[in-house]
Amino acid sequence: MAVVFEKTRGLTDVSTHYCPGCTHGIIHRLVAESLVELGVLDKSIGIAPVGCAVLAYNYFNCDMQEAAHGRAPAVATGVKRVNPDNFVFTYQGDGDLASIGTAEIVHAAHRGEKISTIFVNNAIYGMTGGQMAPTTLIGQKATTAPYGRDESLTGRPIRISEMLATIDGAKFVERVTVTTPAQIRKAKKAIKECFKIQIEGKGFGIVEVLSTCPTNWGYTPVEAIKWLEKNMIPYYPLGNFKKPEEGR
Amino acid sequence: MAKVLMKGNEAVGAAAIEAGCKFFFGYPITPQNEIPEYMSRELPKVGGMFVQAESEIAAINMVYGAAGAGARVMTSSSSPGISLKQEGISYIAGAELPCVIVNMMRGGPGLGGIQPSQTDYFQATRGGGNGDYRLLVLAPADVQELVDLVIEGFDLADEYRNPVMILGDGMIGQMMEPVEFKEREKSFLPSKAWATTGTNGNRKPNIINSLYLNAEDLEKHNTNLQAKYKKMREKEVRVESYKIEDADIVISAYGTTARIAKTAIAKLEKEGYKVGLIRPISLFPYPYEEFNKIKDDCKGVLTVEMNTGQMIDDVKLALNGRIPAYFYGRTGGMVPTPEEIVEKVKEIYGGEK
């Protein structure tokens, strides 16, 4: 019988710990498939974050380093500078990248580090139990914003892709989501394009993936997808913010 | 090889390159800026690289990544900067990665000043980061020893897969002295099969990590770390002693203050006093047993430090109440003079406390 679908060898055979309905599993798969399809899996070094994806080092079938909270871009810098021929990627959540690690991501992009970042934005701290993230929407409830996020108290949600797109060293910036099969295909395309930027030695690339947190949002997986589409996408518009111009 | 006149901080850089260090990640802070400046100038000439990080936090995490990727790598800083690096140092110790970290101490707490001090002894030997970990801590007393210990530090880091801290101070970093780069066998470079260099499709993935969610696993990891530290305690104690067996008073000091103490001892000897010296070179592991060589009727052990009393805790542990322990320290960047130490020793001699 012809095989029409199989697990990518970019992932290990370990069962993930992610909550039902969370899209980390899909995103992991897209990243892993991209590494395999671009022929870089065997020379890849992944940097795992602190947060929900903290155990990513068990899931990707390549060399991995675990980083301190927010420091993945600095760790990736060290790895890439030692072995420039390795393919180096970080996989980070919004607490990791948009809060404690903003300096590290901004300056890795600024230096034009030839690394790739997968930034999973679910507008909340998932692993620690639903506290407010810098990306939490105005009015959105979190365990540390029990009355809903109040702009006068904590400011407006930070738009990372838009910010990083202003940095010269960032050569590829795109925001995607994985709410439908069509969006998943678009996300895969963006991840592969982003990875090619590193492979071609052009500089820093990031793909922000809007993701769900049914557990901490308090929705069913399907409701969570709908909430994301209705509330997150209007504030965090999908699309490419930056890529090298054709012919350059 | 001929002797050359070098500033301590530049000698650190030269020694690191001599030891095969190819990568340096750092952030400027006085009084150790000549180290990153030297590395930025010299590393490209040997096919290495200096990256000025956006912060000490980023710098130490770049060190983590580079060490995990198998490189000989170093960072340097001074007290407040070392405080920022503590998070990364704990992770590096937890993940058992080799690197060399230089701390040219200045006064604190907080921003403190830029003059020399020894106020980070607790932080260096007890761990400023979280968790039960130890650094190999080496404390040079002159520029030649600084060179030798930096070179040796890289070998020790690789041998034990552990961060090594060179604990100097602003005085040692800034002083110029003749140094000799001795002919030596090439550094011991064990294979780093654990490093993340890409599987190339012919081995299982390597994982660099310090997370153990299972309590039994984490306890086992800590047990293994402690076994490593025990081995260091057995094999890596370094100490210089001077006439301690028949001394009426023994001075205990390390680094810059030990040099000053030596001058004080020479003055005291001329006046007929019998004063010995225990100079710990390794602060972890600490040379506790050396203190057993002091005679029982010794009038006291005087610890001299550029702080308000930190290493004296280890001296007291070593003496275990057998001999009285005294302390003399200056702080804020004030360096004790030989005369001050002479006076303190005479006080202990005269005062039958």
Interface residues (C-beta under 8 A of the other chain):
Chain A: T12 D42 K43 S44 I45 I47 V54 L55 Y57 N58 F60 N61 C62 D63 M64 Q65 E66 A67 A68 R71 A74 V75 A76 T77 G78 V79 K80 R81 V82 N83 N86 A103 E104 V106 H107 R111
Chain B: K22 F23 F25 M49 V51 A53 E54 S55 I57 A58 A59 N61 M62 V63 Y64 G65 A66 A67 G68 A69 G70 A71 V73 E87 G88 Y91 A95 T196 T197 G198 T199 N200 G201 P205 N206 I207 I208 N209 S210 L211
